[in-house]
Amino acid sequence: MGSGEGTEAHAGLVAWLSLLLVIPCFVLAFVVGEGLVGLLGYPVGTSMRPPLWAGAIATGLALVAFAIPLWPTWHYGRRARAASPRTAMLPFVIEVVLVAGFTVLNVVPMGQ
């Protein structure tokens, strides 16, 4: 297998397709976050809030689960830079924005 323009174009396509991992990783993050709180013995979906330590652990692991697509978008985006340097890292930037938004939406309510 040679390293040619086709390989970089393929890497660019895979970088864009890796954004589709956001959907199952969002579901995984929800299951991890809510499931872990429930496994720790605290009610989920009620007005009673779990202790900060339980919420922090569940939120941290949910953030890790949601951030899984960062690696393939970065990896394949870097490989695609040889073919189209201007847009190769765009899938990674989109994923960073999504993870940052998810982080803010999940961490800010913990402090209230």
C-alpha positions in Angstrom: 0.0 0.0 0.0 1.5 3.3 -1.0 1.0 6.6 0.6 -0.7 8.8 -2.0 -3.4 11.4 -2.3 -6.1 8.7 -2.1 -4.9 7.8 1.4 -5.2 11.3 2.7 -8.6 11.8 1.0 -9.8 8.5 2.7 -8.5 9.8 6.0 -10.5 13.0 5.5 -13.6 11.0 4.8 -13.0 8.9 7.9 -12.5 12.0 10.0 -15.9 13.3 8.9 -17.5 9.9 9.4 -16.0 9.7 12.9 -18.3 12.6 13.9 -21.1 10.0 13.7 -19.6 8.5 16.8 -21.1 11.4 18.7 -24.6 9.8 18.6 -23.7 6.5 20.3 -21.2 8.2 22.6 -24.0 10.6 23.7 -26.2 7.6 24.6 -23.2 5.9 26.4 -22.5 9.1 28.3 -26.2 9.3 29.4 -26.2 5.7 30.5 -22.9 6.0 32.3 -23.8 9.2 34.1 -27.4 8.3 35.1 -26.6 4.6 35.6 -23.7 5.2 37.9 -25.7 7.6 40.2 -28.4 4.9 40.3 -25.8 2.2 41.1 -24.5 4.2 43.9 -28.0 4.1 45.4 -29.2 7.6 44.8 -32.5 8.3 43.0 -32.3 9.4 39.4 -34.8 11.8 37.8 -36.2 13.2 41.1 -35.7 16.6 42.8 -33.4 15.0 45.3 -29.8 15.5 44.2 -27.0 13.0 44.9 -24.0 14.2 46.9 -21.3 16.2 45.1 -18.8 13.4 45.0 -21.3 11.0 43.4 -22.3 13.6 40.8 -18.6 14.5 40.1 -17.6 10.9 39.5 -20.7 10.2 37.3 -20.2 13.4 35.4 -16.5 12.9 34.9 -17.0 9.4 33.5 -19.9 10.6 31.3 -17.6 13.3 29.9 -14.9 10.7 29.1 -17.5 8.6 27.3 -18.7 11.6 25.3 -15.2 12.6 24.4 -14.3 9.3 22.8 -14.8 10.6 19.2 -12.1 13.2 19.8 -9.3 10.7 19.1 -10.4 9.4 15.7 -11.4 12.9 14.5 -7.9 14.2 15.5 -6.0 11.1 14.2 -7.7 11.1 10.8 -7.8 14.8 10.5 -4.0 15.0 11.0 -3.5 12.3 8.3 -5.8 14.2 5.9 -3.8 17.5 6.2 -1.6 16.5 3.3 -4.5 16.5 0.9 -6.5 19.5 2.1 -4.8 21.4 4.9 -7.5 24.1 5.2 -10.4 21.8 6.2 -8.7 18.6 7.4 -9.1 19.5 11.1 -12.6 20.9 10.9 -14.2 17.6 12.1 -11.9 17.8 15.2 -12.9 21.4 15.8 -16.6 20.6 15.6 -16.1 17.7 18.1 -14.1 20.0 20.5 -17.0 22.5 20.4 -19.5 19.7 21.1 -17.5 18.3 24.0 -17.0 21.7 25.4 -20.8 22.4 25.3 -21.5 19.0 26.8 -19.0 19.8 29.6 -20.6 23.2 30.4 -24.1 21.8 30.3 -23.2 19.0 32.8 -20.8 20.8 35.1 -22.5 24.1 35.6 -25.7 22.6 37.2 -23.5 20.7 39.7 -22.5 24.0 41.4 -26.1 25.3 41.8 
